[in-house]
Structure formats: structure tokens, C-alpha cells
């Protein structure tokens, strides 16, 4: 089947990507409350409070690089960890995913919040963040629907 074949369905072809995105968003939403105390503690450190205005005062390219480097490490690590878990290497996969989420929640989010205004001056970045919000909203809707179905099944059982 090709994309020119009328029976070819892009939505069907995109299901693996959708499943991966929903899985990562679900893990993020499950993990976020677990990490929240750590993030709050980290954000409250005097050094971090002093760094926020410094990051915000940097040129936008410097903020972008500061944001992109840990992001470029953490996000692929999350996917790699899911692959390891799927292959049965649970302990290694969980260790990597915990590390990647710590990096995301503690470092990447902190840099993003400190340099948000500068990052959003890039039109492509602003466009991308708008798309991320659309995907996040869509994923939450799917997760909510799944949760309702699971609750209904559990009530029946």
C-alpha cells in the first residue's frame, strides 16, 4: 500500500507514534507528583534562585543552547528506557527513565521557566510549543478516556 492508494490510512499508520506519545505523557503525568517535592526543593535552593535571573538575562541563543543540551539528552533517554523495559530489561530501563525524568523535571524545566520569554521570541520555538500543548491536550483526553473505561471495567468486575 502507498500513500496514493485510497485504502492507505495515515491515521492508522500514525498509531505507533500516538501510542508512544501517550505512553510518555502518561508516565510524565504519573511521575510528576512523585518528583514535585524534589523540584520544589531544587527550585528553592539559593543557588537556583540566583541562577533564574541570570538565565533570563542571557542572550536568547545562549538560553536556547542551555535549554537544548539537557533536553537533547533527556528526551531520547526516555524513549530508550521504554525500549529497554519492553525488551525485559526492567531494572536498567527504570533506572534510565528515572534519571531522564529527574533531568527533565529538575534541570530542563527550570531552564525553560527561567528563559521562557527569550525562548518564545523564536517563532519556530513558539510554534513548536503551541503544537506540544495540542499534543499534550490530545494525550490527556485519550488518557482520561482510557481511565474512565478502566474504571467502568473494574466496577463491572
PASEBA-1860 file (N, C-alpha, C; in nm, 3 decimals):
! residues 157
1> XXXXXXXX> 0.083/-0.119/0.000/0.000/0.000/0.000/0.087/0.125/0.000 ~ 0.046/0.224/-0.070/0.119/0.350/-0.074/0.027/0.462/-0.031 ~ 0.087/0.578/-0.012/0.006/0.694/0.028/-0.090/0.737/-0.083 ~ -0.064/0.693/-0.210/-0.153/0.726/-0.321/-0.271/0.630/-0.327 ~ -0.257/0.516/-0.264/-0.365/0.418/-0.257/-0.474/0.471/-0.165 ~ -0.599/0.480/-0.215/-0.705/0.538/-0.132/-0.733/0.458/-0.005 ~ -0.695/0.330/-0.003/-0.721/0.250/0.117/-0.614/0.272/0.224 ~ -0.505/0.340/0.185/-0.400/0.369/0.283/-0.449/0.476/0.379
9> XXXXXXXX> -0.435/0.450/0.507/-0.487/0.542/0.607/-0.372/0.597/0.691 ~ -0.341/0.725/0.677/-0.236/0.785/0.759/-0.266/0.774/0.907 ~ -0.392/0.799/0.947/-0.418/0.787/1.090/-0.380/0.650/1.145 ~ -0.406/0.545/1.068/-0.370/0.411/1.111/-0.218/0.395/1.118 ~ -0.149/0.452/1.021/-0.002/0.443/1.018/0.061/0.520/1.133 ~ -0.008/0.620/1.185/0.047/0.701/1.292/0.018/0.646/1.432 ~ -0.055/0.535/1.442/-0.088/0.481/1.573/0.033/0.447/1.658 ~ 0.139/0.387/1.604/0.256/0.361/1.690/0.314/0.489/1.751
17> XXXXXXXX> 0.319/0.597/1.671/0.367/0.724/1.723/0.273/0.777/1.830 ~ 0.144/0.767/1.804/0.046/0.813/1.902/0.059/0.735/2.032 ~ 0.075/0.605/2.021/0.089/0.521/2.141/0.214/0.561/2.219 ~ 0.324/0.586/2.149/0.448/0.626/2.216/0.430/0.760/2.286 ~ 0.366/0.856/2.219/0.344/0.988/2.278/0.255/0.977/2.401 ~ 0.146/0.904/2.388/0.054/0.888/2.501/0.125/0.819/2.618 ~ 0.205/0.717/2.588/0.278/0.647/2.694/0.371/0.742/2.767 ~ 0.446/0.823/2.693/0.538/0.918/2.756/0.463/1.023/2.837
25> XXXXXXXX> 0.351/1.072/2.783/0.273/1.172/2.857/0.215/1.109/2.983 ~ 0.164/0.987/2.973/0.110/0.919/3.092/0.217/0.900/3.198 ~ 0.334/0.854/3.154/0.443/0.836/3.251/0.480/0.970/3.313 ~ 0.485/1.074/3.232/0.518/1.207/3.283/0.415/1.251/3.386 ~ 0.289/1.232/3.354/0.184/1.276/3.447/0.182/1.193/3.574 ~ 0.215/1.066/3.563/0.223/0.981/3.683/0.345/1.019/3.765 ~ 0.455/1.046/3.697/0.581/1.074/3.767/0.587/1.214/3.826 ~ 0.519/1.309/3.762/0.528/1.449/3.806/0.497/1.467/3.955
33> XXXXXXXX> 0.388/1.413/4.008/0.363/1.431/4.152/0.471/1.366/4.239 ~ 0.530/1.260/4.190/0.636/1.195/4.266/0.761/1.281/4.275 ~ 0.788/1.355/4.166/0.906/1.440/4.162/0.881/1.581/4.213 ~ 0.755/1.620/4.226/0.721/1.758/4.263/0.797/1.805/4.388 ~ 0.801/1.726/4.496/0.877/1.773/4.614/1.025/1.799/4.581 ~ 1.083/1.714/4.499/1.223/1.734/4.460/1.239/1.861/4.379 ~ 1.148/1.884/4.287/1.154/2.005/4.203/1.136/2.129/4.290 ~ 1.042/2.124/4.383/1.019/2.239/4.472/1.142/2.263/4.559
41> XXXXXXXX> 1.201/2.156/4.610/1.322/2.171/4.692/1.434/2.233/4.608 ~ 1.453/2.179/4.486/1.558/2.228/4.399/1.535/2.375/4.362 ~ 1.410/2.410/4.331/1.376/2.548/4.295/1.397/2.643/4.411 ~ 1.386/2.593/4.532/1.401/2.678/4.649/1.545/2.701/4.691 ~ 1.639/2.628/4.631/1.780/2.647/4.667/1.825/2.788/4.630 ~ 1.906/2.846/4.716/1.953/2.983/4.693/2.026/2.995/4.560 ~ 2.108/2.896/4.527/2.183/2.899/4.401/2.088/2.904/4.282 ~ 1.983/2.822/4.286/1.887/2.819/4.175/1.812/2.951/4.166
49> XXXXXXXX> 1.772/3.006/4.280/1.704/3.135/4.280/1.792/3.244/4.220 ~ 1.922/3.233/4.243/2.015/3.331/4.188/2.038/3.307/4.038 ~ 2.030/3.180/3.995/2.054/3.149/3.855/1.938/3.187/3.764 ~ 1.815/3.180/3.815/1.698/3.212/3.732/1.710/3.348/3.663 ~ 1.738/3.456/3.738/1.751/3.585/3.669/1.872/3.590/3.576 ~ 1.977/3.517/3.610/2.095/3.514/3.523/2.058/3.449/3.391 ~ 1.988/3.334/3.398/1.945/3.267/3.275/1.853/3.358/3.195 ~ 1.760/3.422/3.262/1.667/3.513/3.195/1.735/3.632/3.130
57> XXXXXXXX> 1.852/3.669/3.178/1.921/3.785/3.123/2.018/3.749/3.010 ~ 2.038/3.621/2.988/2.129/3.578/2.881/2.069/3.609/2.744 ~ 2.155/3.620/2.643/2.103/3.634/2.506/2.019/3.511/2.470 ~ 1.924/3.528/2.384/1.831/3.419/2.356/1.899/3.295/2.300 ~ 2.005/3.311/2.223/2.077/3.195/2.170/2.142/3.116/2.285 ~ 2.198/3.186/2.380/2.260/3.119/2.496/2.154/3.043/2.576 ~ 2.037/3.102/2.593/1.928/3.035/2.665/1.885/2.911/2.587 ~ 1.875/2.925/2.455/1.837/2.812/2.372/1.937/2.697/2.384
65> XXXXXXXX> 2.064/2.727/2.379/2.167/2.623/2.392/2.162/2.561/2.531 ~ 2.150/2.645/2.632/2.142/2.596/2.770/2.022/2.504/2.789 ~ 1.913/2.534/2.723/1.792/2.452/2.730/1.806/2.326/2.645 ~ 1.859/2.341/2.524/1.861/2.232/2.426/1.953/2.116/2.465 ~ 2.066/2.145/2.525/2.162/2.038/2.554/2.104/1.933/2.650 ~ 2.056/1.971/2.769/2.000/1.866/2.856/1.871/1.806/2.799 ~ 1.793/1.886/2.725/1.672/1.834/2.662/1.708/1.727/2.560 ~ 1.811/1.754/2.479/1.853/1.660/2.375/1.909/1.531/2.434
73> XXXXXXXX> 1.949/1.534/2.559/1.995/1.412/2.626/1.877/1.341/2.692 ~ 1.793/1.414/2.764/1.687/1.354/2.845/1.578/1.290/2.760 ~ 1.531/1.355/2.657/1.417/1.303/2.582/1.447/1.172/2.510 ~ 1.558/1.160/2.438/1.588/1.030/2.377/1.611/0.920/2.482 ~ 1.665/0.959/2.598/1.684/0.860/2.704/1.551/0.801/2.751 ~ 1.447/0.881/2.754/1.316/0.832/2.794/1.267/0.724/2.697 ~ 1.280/0.751/2.570/1.237/0.654/2.468/1.324/0.528/2.476 ~ 1.454/0.547/2.490/1.544/0.433/2.501/1.508/0.348/2.624
81> XXXXXXXX> 1.475/0.413/2.733/1.436/0.340/2.854/1.311/0.258/2.830 ~ 1.213/0.314/2.758/1.091/0.239/2.726/1.123/0.117/2.641 ~ 1.216/0.132/2.548/1.257/0.019/2.464/1.321/-0.089/2.551 ~ 1.409/-0.048/2.642/1.472/-0.146/2.732/1.369/-0.218/2.818 ~ 1.274/-0.143/2.870/1.169/-0.204/2.953/1.088/-0.302/2.869 ~ 1.055/-0.264/2.746/0.979/-0.351/2.657/1.057/-0.479/2.625 ~ 1.189/-0.470/2.623/1.273/-0.587/2.595/1.300/-0.671/2.720 ~ 1.241/-0.630/2.833/1.256/-0.709/2.954/1.369/-0.667/3.046
89> XXXXXXXX> 1.438/-0.561/3.013/1.548/-0.512/3.096/1.492/-0.405/3.190 ~ 1.407/-0.450/3.280/1.327/-0.363/3.365/1.411/-0.273/3.455 ~ 1.507/-0.329/3.526/1.585/-0.251/3.622/1.667/-0.143/3.551 ~ 1.733/-0.180/3.443/1.814/-0.083/3.368/1.723/0.023/3.307 ~ 1.611/-0.020/3.247/1.518/0.074/3.187/1.459/0.171/3.288 ~ 1.419/0.118/3.404/1.364/0.205/3.508/1.468/0.303/3.562 ~ 1.590/0.256/3.577/1.698/0.344/3.624/1.720/0.458/3.525 ~ 1.725/0.425/3.398/1.747/0.527/3.295/1.629/0.624/3.289
97> XXXXXXXX> 1.507/0.571/3.296/1.391/0.659/3.287/1.381/0.751/3.408 ~ 1.417/0.701/3.525/1.416/0.787/3.645/1.520/0.898/3.628 ~ 1.639/0.863/3.583/1.743/0.963/3.559/1.697/1.067/3.456 ~ 1.636/1.020/3.346/1.593/1.111/3.240/1.483/1.205/3.291 ~ 1.390/1.152/3.371/1.285/1.238/3.424/1.339/1.334/3.528 ~ 1.433/1.291/3.606/1.496/1.385/3.700/1.562/1.499/3.624 ~ 1.632/1.463/3.518/1.698/1.566/3.437/1.592/1.660/3.378 ~ 1.482/1.604/3.328/1.377/1.687/3.269/1.311/1.777/3.372
105> XXXXXXXX> 1.267/1.717/3.483/1.192/1.793/3.582/1.278/1.894/3.655 ~ 1.399/1.854/3.686/1.482/1.941/3.768/1.558/2.042/3.683 ~ 1.619/1.999/3.576/1.707/2.087/3.501/1.637/2.153/3.382 ~ 1.581/2.073/3.294/1.521/2.128/3.171/1.405/2.222/3.202 ~ 1.315/2.180/3.289/1.201/2.266/3.322/1.246/2.395/3.390 ~ 1.345/2.386/3.475/1.395/2.505/3.543/1.453/2.604/3.442 ~ 1.532/2.554/3.349/1.590/2.641/3.247/1.480/2.699/3.159 ~ 1.381/2.614/3.122/1.271/2.662/3.039/1.196/2.776/3.109
113> XXXXXXXX> 1.162/2.757/3.236/1.088/2.861/3.307/1.171/2.988/3.325 ~ 1.298/2.973/3.350/1.384/3.090/3.368/1.404/3.166/3.237 ~ 1.410/3.094/3.125/1.437/3.159/2.997/1.321/3.158/2.901 ~ 1.202/3.131/2.952/1.083/3.116/2.868/1.061/3.234/2.773 ~ 1.067/3.353/2.826/1.041/3.472/2.744/1.138/3.480/2.626 ~ 1.265/3.450/2.652/1.365/3.455/2.545/1.341/3.343/2.444 ~ 1.309/3.224/2.494/1.288/3.111/2.404/1.168/3.135/2.312 ~ 1.064/3.195/2.365/0.943/3.218/2.285/0.959/3.331/2.185
121> XXXXXXXX> 1.072/3.402/2.186/1.097/3.502/2.083/1.137/3.437/1.951 ~ 1.174/3.311/1.956/1.196/3.234/1.833/1.059/3.190/1.783 ~ 1.021/3.234/1.664/0.889/3.198/1.611/0.873/3.047/1.598 ~ 0.979/2.979/1.552/0.970/2.834/1.536/0.953/2.766/1.672 ~ 1.015/2.819/1.777/1.003/2.762/1.910/0.862/2.783/1.965 ~ 0.811/2.904/1.944/0.675/2.934/1.988/0.575/2.843/1.917 ~ 0.592/2.827/1.786/0.506/2.739/1.708/0.515/2.596/1.762 ~ 0.636/2.551/1.788/0.657/2.415/1.839/0.591/2.396/1.976
129> XXXXXXXX> 0.606/2.494/2.064/0.545/2.484/2.197/0.393/2.482/2.188 ~ 0.338/2.555/2.091/0.192/2.550/2.070/0.150/2.411/2.027 ~ 0.229/2.346/1.941/0.200/2.209/1.897/0.215/2.111/2.013 ~ 0.315/2.133/2.097/0.334/2.047/2.214/0.210/2.054/2.304 ~ 0.157/2.173/2.321/0.036/2.188/2.403/-0.083/2.116/2.341 ~ -0.094/2.121/2.208/-0.202/2.050/2.139/-0.187/1.899/2.163 ~ -0.066/1.847/2.146/-0.042/1.704/2.168/-0.066/1.668/2.314 ~ -0.022/1.752/2.405/-0.043/1.727/2.548/-0.193/1.721/2.579
137> XXXXXXXX> -0.269/1.816/2.525/-0.414/1.818/2.547/-0.478/1.692/2.489 ~ -0.441/1.658/2.367/-0.493/1.540/2.300/-0.459/1.414/2.380 ~ -0.336/1.405/2.428/-0.295/1.289/2.507/-0.372/1.280/2.638 ~ -0.397/1.393/2.701/-0.476/1.394/2.825/-0.619/1.346/2.799 ~ -0.673/1.386/2.685/-0.808/1.340/2.651/-0.811/1.188/2.634 ~ -0.712/1.134/2.565/-0.704/0.989/2.546/-0.684/0.920/2.680 ~ -0.593/0.971/2.760/-0.567/0.911/2.892/-0.692/0.915/2.979 ~ -0.765/1.024/2.974/-0.888/1.037/3.051/-0.992/0.935/3.005
145> XXXXXXXX> -1.005/0.920/2.874/-1.099/0.822/2.818/-1.060/0.681/2.861 ~ -0.933/0.649/2.854/-0.886/0.516/2.896/-0.913/0.495/3.043 ~ -0.883/0.594/3.125/-0.906/0.582/3.269/-1.053/0.558/3.300 ~ -1.141/0.628/3.230/-1.286/0.609/3.251/-1.327/0.467/3.214 ~ -1.274/0.417/3.103/-1.308/0.281/3.060/-1.256/0.178/3.160 ~ -1.134/0.198/3.208/-1.077/0.105/3.306/-1.161/0.106/3.433 ~ -1.199/0.226/3.480/-1.284/0.233/3.599/-1.416/0.161/3.578 ~ -1.475/0.180/3.461/-1.602/0.114/3.428/-1.585/-0.037/3.429
153> XXXXX> -1.477/-0.086/3.369/-1.450/-0.230/3.366/-1.429/-0.283/3.508 ~ -1.355/-0.210/3.588/-1.331/-0.254/3.726/-1.460/-0.255/3.808 ~ -1.549/-0.160/3.782/-1.677/-0.159/3.853/-1.762/-0.278/3.813 ~ -1.757/-0.314/3.686/-1.833/-0.429/3.638/-1.777/-0.558/3.700 ~ -1.644/-0.568/3.704/-1.581/-0.688/3.759/-1.602/-0.690/3.908
END
